Amino acid sequence: MEGIQILSIVTFFPLIGVIALFFIDRENEVLQKTVTLIVTTVTFILSLYLLIYFDPSNPGFQFVERYKWIESIGANYILGIDGISLFLYLLTTFICPICILSAWNYIDKYVKEFLICMLVLEVGMLGTFCALDLLLFYVFWELMLIPMYFIIGVWGGPRRVYAAIKFVLYTLFGSVLMLVGIIFYYLFVASKTGEYTFDLLKWYQVLPPFSMQVWLFAAFALSFAIKVPMFPFHTWLPDAHVEAPTPGSVILAGILLKMGTYGFIRFAIGLFPHAAYFMTPLMVTLAIIGIIYGAMVSIVQPDVKKLVAFSSVSHLGAVMLGIFAMNIQGLEGAMYIMLGHGLSTGALFIIVGMLYERKHSRLIADFGGVAKAMPIMAAFFSVTVLSSVGLPGLNGFVGEFLVFLGAFKVKPLWTILSATCVILAAVYLLWMYKRVMFGPIREENKYLPDMDLREVLLMTPIVILYVVMGICPNYFLGKMHTSINAFLQGYEKRIAMNVYEEKVQPLALIRGGK
């Protein structure tokens, strides 16, 4: 198997489905969905090769592929993954077939176009997590924008056009700033090394002046902060989530939001460590505001889907807190929350979609007591809610505990403030679950159908992963530990170089003299 270009094969395999769909009759929607489901499932199975042959003792990038792309400007086709990107890549291949299953009955117009958008979107997401050339990364990053715009704008709810345009404007604004930053840094690297290149590993070897780092960090960070989304750049998220169809919401929560947090680690902090150090108080403050704000707003939401959307702002705030704690516990916890949030929040959106298909309403007040009519759904719903709350034994607990531990080591006050999210999450999620599932049942809700076999099949692997991640965290943390440790050592080493002593040294006081 040595020499196999597995990352290229997996990343572009969904395009086989796009080609196949062009040859299927437009009226044969079942065949279109079946082919897409098979292609996305095979993509997931192929991606398991990465999990099996990934060497957890190797801190560097593995399965690296390198080819010349646009030679005149030094852009190359470079792919590779390490312990930081491995599970995000696998989460993408895992979520996509589940999205296709969740769309089986939900999408009933322009089915072929919808499936093509989903497959192209998967290519963009996979490429983003493994591209090691900045120009290639940007191409994959932008590739996601077009299919996601159509998924929200064509197959979304009543305000879908407004939500889609808002999503594009926010994302495009951040992307343009990042592009300016990439071009500026590309020219700077060339002036220092004499080589025009977008190679990320070569960019890591160049340390720009402190003032330049701050501006470039701001350009990259703003793009990633919008994607996370961090407070106060989150306002596009509730609209996009509420108006998007179920698979679109699952992709948004499961994968797209993680690309912002991944970008912070891989690019904003990795390339500009002193600026990241300087910006830490601001980033942590915004993260904590996001944690509390997202949770407080979730409590008062009358719409289940909007509640889950705002809860993402809170959970992703915890991820940002873990990242900027800048220690092994914080970063590993942040990675674990990313994976756990992708599963549990994605599943919450799937269940909300199932409720909407039956009741054509997402208002909490329109339900009540439906556990009597839908006991199987009530069981899956309860496990998912407990997973999102962070119950020990399920996936949510490990990440939150590690983040709080990491944050406490740096600033105990951060931990005390951010820990409120655990209490608030229990309040808004369990209270919502109680109002939807228990209490007196309405007459019109008595005959709502329970989950069918397809719905059970799509929820079962997610619930299994809740438990596996909850009781076997070492398996996942062991794969990412060496890479995260190497990332931190590189960060600390560059900070310790003290080349900008006159400006960076006073900043140590901000972080407690570290």
N, C-alpha and C positions, 0 to 999 in steps of 0.2 A: 504493500500500500504506500511505500515511501515515494515521494515525488508527486502524489496526487494533489491537484489544485482544489482542495476541498472547500476552501472559503469562496472561491469563484463559483464552484458548482452549486453550493447551497444558496449563495446570495442571488444568483441569477436563475435558479431553477424555476421560480414562479413564472418567469416569462414563457416557459413551455406551456403553461396553462393559458396565457394570453393568446399564444399562437393557436392553441387547440380551440379556444372559444370562437375564433374567427371562422372556423369551419363547421360550427354547430348551428343548426337552424335556430333562428331567433325565437320560434314558438316553443322549442323544446327546452323549457326552463329547468326541468328536473335534471336533464343530462348536463346542462351548463353548470348547475350547482354541484352535481356529482363529480364532474371532472375537476372543478375548482377545489372541492373538498379533498379529492385524491391527491392533487398536485401539492396542496399545502400540507397534507399529512405526510407525503413522501419527503417534502422539504424538512419537516420536523425530524423524521426518522434519519435522514442524511446528516442533520446537524448533530445527532447523538454521537457521530464519529468524533466530533470535537471534544465532547465530554469524556469519551472513553480514552482517547489518546492524548488528552491534555496532561502535561507534566506539571504537577503542582509545585515541584521544587525549583522550577525554572521561573525566575522573576521577569524575564524578558518576553518579547512578543513571539508567539508560536504560530505555526502554519503560515509563515510569511510568504507572500507572493510578490514579486517585484518585476515589472516590465516597463519599458519606455512607453510614454503615452504622447505628450506634446513636447517633443525634444527641444524645440526652439526656445521654450520658456522654462525648461527644467521640471515640468510636471510629469509625474510618473504614476503608474498604476501600482500602488502598494497597499496590500491588505495584510492584516495580522491581528491576533487577539491575545490578550493576557488575562490574568485573573480578574481584572476590573471589568473587562468587556464580555468575558465568556458567558456568564449567566444572563446578561442583558440580551445577548445575541440569541441564546437558547429560549429565553422568555418570549422573544418575538416569534420564533418558529412554533412555539407551543400555543401561543394565543391565537395565531391566524386561523388554523382550522376550526378552533372553537368559535371564532367570529363568523365563519362561513355557516356553521351549524346554527348559530343564533339568528342568522339572517334568513334561514330557510323559509319561514312563513312570513317574516316581517317585510321583506322586500318583494313587492309584486309588480313593479313597473321598471322598465329599462334594466332588466335583470342582468343581461350580458354586460352592459356598460358598468353596472355596479361591481360585478365580479372582476372585470378588468381593472377598475380603480383599486380594488382591494389587493390584487396581485402586484400591481405596480407599486402600491404603497408599501407592500412587504419588501420589495427589492430596495426601495429607498431606505427603509428602517434598518434592514440588515447591513446595507452598505455603510450607513452612518456609524454603526458600532464597530466596524472593522477597518475603515479607511485610515491609512497612516500617511496620506499625502493631503495637505490642507486644501488644495484645489479639488481633489477627488471627494474629500469630505464635504466640501461646500456643494458640490454637484448632487451628491446623495441627499444632503440636508434640504436643498431646494426641491428635489424630485418629489419629496413627500407633500409639498404644499399643494400641488395641482390636484392630485386625486382626493386629498382630504377636503379641499374646497368643494369639489363636486359632490363628495359623499354627504357633506353637511347641506350644501346649497340645493341639491336635487332631491335627495331622499330624506331630508330632515322634516321638522315640524312646521307649524304655520309661519314662524318668523325665521325660517331657514336662510333666506337670502341675506337678511340683516346679520345673522350670526356668522354666516360664511364670510361675508365681506369684512366683518370685524376681525375674525380670525386671521384672514389674509393680511389685512393692514397691519395688525400688531406684529405678526410673524415676519412680514416683509420688511418692516421698519428695522427690526432687530437684525435681520439677515443682511441688509444693506450696510449697516454699521459694521457687522462682522467682516463683510467683504472688504470694506475700506481698511479695516485693521489687518486683514490678511495681506492685502497688496502692500500696505506700508511696511509691514514686518518682512515681507518677501524682499523688498528693496533694501531694507536695513541689513538683513542677513547677507545679501549679495555684496553690500559695501564692506562688510566685515570679513567675509570669507572669500570673496571673489567668485563665488559659485551661485548661480541663479537656481534655486531649488525650492520646492514646497514640501520636501521630506520632513516629516514631523520629528524624526529622530535626530536629524541634523539641526533642526530649529532648537531642540532641547539643549544643544551644546553652545548656544549663543545667549549671552546675558545682556539685554539692552540696558541703557541708562535708566535710573529710577523713574525720572519724570516720564520717559517714554513708556515704561512699564505700566504706569498708572493709567495713561490714556488708552493704551492698547487693552489693558485689563478691562477698562470701562466699556470699550467697544464690544469685546467678546462677551463680557458678563451681562451686558444689557440684553443681548440676543438670547443668551441662555436663561436669564431671569424671566424673560417673557415666556419662554417655552416651559419653564418649571411648573407653574408660574409663581413667582415670588410676589408678595405684597410690596408695592401697590400696582404691580403689572398684571394682576390676575383677572381684571374685569372681563376679558374676552372669554374666560373659561366657563362660567355658569351658562352664558348664552350658547356657546358651542356645544356643551354637554347636553343641555336641555333640548336644543333643536336637532342635534344629530340623531340618526337612527341608532338602534341598539349596538350594532357592530362598530359604528363610528365612535360611540361613547366608550366602548370597551378598548378600542385601539388607542383613543386619546388617553384614557386613564392608565391603561396597561403599559403602553410603550412610549407614546410621544412625549409625555411629561418627563419620562426618565432620560430623554435625550438632553434635556436642559441640565439636569444634575450631572449626567455623564460628561457633558461638555465642560462644566466647571472643573471637574477633576482632571480630565485629559488635557484640556487646552488652557483655560483661563488661569488655573493655579499652576499647572505643569510648565507653562511657558513664561509666566510672569510671577514668580514666587514672592518677590519683595512687595509687589503691588498687592498681591493677595493677602500678605501679612499686614500691610497697611490698611487694607479694606476690611479686615476681619471684624472689627467692632461694628461697622455699618452693616455688614452682611448678616451678622448674628442678630443684631437688633431687628432687622427686617424679617429674619426667619422667625424670631419669637413673636413679633407682632402678627405674622401670618399664622402661626400656630394657634394663638388665642383668638384672633379675629375670625379665622375660618371655622373654628369650633363654635364660637358664640353665634355667628350668623347661621350655622347649621341648625342650631337649636330651634330657631323661630321659623324655619322653612315649612310651609304647608305642602310643598311638592316633594315627593320622595326623591326624584331624580336631582332636583336642585340641592336638596340636602346632601346627597352623596357627592355632588360636584363641589360644594363648598368644603366638604370634609377633606377633599384632595388638597385644597390649599393648606389646611392644617397639617396633614400628614407629610406633604412635601416640605413644609417648613421644618419639620423634625429632621428630614433628610439633610436639608441645608445646614441645620445646626450641627449635625454629626460631621458633615464635611469640613466645616470651618472650626471644629474643635481641634482638628489637625493632629489627632493621635490615632493609634491603631484601633482602639475600641470605637471611637467616634466614626471613623471611616468604614470599618467593617459593619457597624450598626447601620450606617447610612445605606450601604449596599444592600444589606439584608431587608431594610424597610422598602427599598425600591422594588425588590423582588416580591416581597409580601404584599405591598400595596398593589402591584400589578395584578396579582392573583385575586385578592379579596375585593378590591374596588371594582375590578373588571367583572367579578362575579355578581357584585351588588347591582351593577348596571344591567347584567343579563337578567337577573331576577326582576328588576324594575320593568324591563322590557316584556317579560312574561306576564307580569301583572297588567301592563298596559294593553297587551294583545287580548286579554280576557275582558277587561273592564273599560278600556278606552279612556282611562283616567289615571293620573299619577298623584292625585290629591289624597293625602292621608285620610281626610275626612270622609272620602267615598268608600273607604274599606272598613275594617273592624270585624273581628271574629272570623276572618276567612280561613284560619287554621282548621276550622271544623270541616270546611269544604275542600281544603287543599292541604292535607297533613304532610304529604311528601315535600311540597314546596316549603311548608313551615319548617320542616327539619333542615333542609338545605339552607334556607334563609337564616335560621338561628345559628348554624355553624359559621356561616359567612359573617354574620354580625359579630359573633364572638371573636372570630379571627381578626376582624378590623379593629375591635376594641383592644386587642392585645392580650387575650386570655392565655396564661401559661399552658404550654402543651400544644399551642397552635403557632402558626408562622409569625404573627404580629408581635408576640411577646419578646422574642430574642432580639430583634432589631431595635425596638424601643429601649430595652434594658441596656444594650451596648451603647446606644447614643447617649442616654442619660449618664451612664458611667463615664464615657469619654468627655462629655460636657462638664461633669462634676469635677473632673481632674483639673480642668482649666479654669472654670469659673462656676463655683457652686450656685451663684445667683441665677445663672443661665438655666441650670437644671431645675431649680425650684419653680421658675416662671414657666418653663416649657413642660414640666410634669403636669401642669394643670390640664394639658391636652388629654391626658389619660382619663381624668375624671370627666371632663367635658365630652369626650368621645363616648364614654359609657352612657352619659346622660342623653345625648341626641340620638345615638343609634338604638339603644335599648328602649328608650321611650317611643321612638318611631316604630320599632318592631312590635311593641306592645299594642300601640294604637291600630296598626295594620292587621295584626294576626289575632289578637285576643279581644275580649269584650263581647257585647251583644252583636250577633250577626244580622246584617240587613237582609230583608226578604230577597232582594234581587241578587244578593251575593251567595245565596245558599246553593246555587247550582253551577257555580264557577267550576270549570274542569280542573282537575289536578294536573301535575306535570306528566307529560307522556314520555315514552321511551327515549325519543330523541333528546328531550330536555334533560332527562336523567343522565343520559350518556355524556352530554356536554358538560354537566356540572360535576360528575363523579371524579374525573381526573383532577379537577381543581381542588376538590375537598381532600382527596388523597394527598396532594402536595401540601395542603395546610398542615396536615398531621406529620408528614415526613419532615418538613422544614421545622416544625415545632419540636420534634423529639430527636432529630438527627442533625442539629445545626453544624456539627463539626464537618460533616461531609461537604457542605457548601462553603463554610468559612475556610476549610483547609485548602480548597481550590483557589481561593482568592487571597489568602493570607500573605504568601510570599510576594506577590505583585504589589499589594497595598503597602507592605513593609518596605519594599524597595522604593516605591513612590515617596513614602514619607522620609526615608533616609536621603533620597535625592533632594527633596524639598529642604530638609534641615541642613544639608550640606551646602546648598546654595545660599540659604539665609546666613549660615555661619561664615560664608566667604567674606561677609562684611565689607564688600567693595563700595557700599554706599553708606559707610558708617555714620557720616554726619546726618543722614536722614533716617536711616533705618533704626539706629540705636535708640533714639528717643521713643520709637514706636514700641520698643520692648516694654516700656512702662505701661502702655495701654493694655498689654496682655499679661500684666503681672510680672514683668521682668524676666520673661522666658528667654 
